[in-house]
Amino acid sequence: MARIALLAAVLAVGAPAQDFAAAGPYADTFRVMDIPGTTETMRNSRVYYPDSSGVFPGSAAPAPIAVFGHGWQMGIDRYYSYAAHLASWGYVCVLPTISNPMLDPEHDKRARLMADAARFVGT
């Protein structure tokens, strides 16, 4: 019971709660680019990021990076709205287009390519 009271006290004194369901403080935009990977080039990938009149806003730094991977029979386009929403909160979101063999998916290859995509935008 004491732990619950302590948690309630910490939450009451902390920063005001933000409504992450609403759009964030930044406009968002994206670029379509080819991202080089260890085993393939991820062509026509999208990178969403916060935008302020065509410039990356300094107040969005350090801008955490999120990479979305699409699943079997589900295109990466299903994640565009999520990436745009996160970009409005200061995230850089990468949506790499990775080949997806239908009968024998290569999960380890996909994981490496997602890491490659994160490194590409992080540099």
Helices and strands as residue ranges (DSSP letters): H 2-13, E 27-36, E 41-51, G 58-60, E 65-67, G 76-79, H 80-88, E 92-95, H 107-122
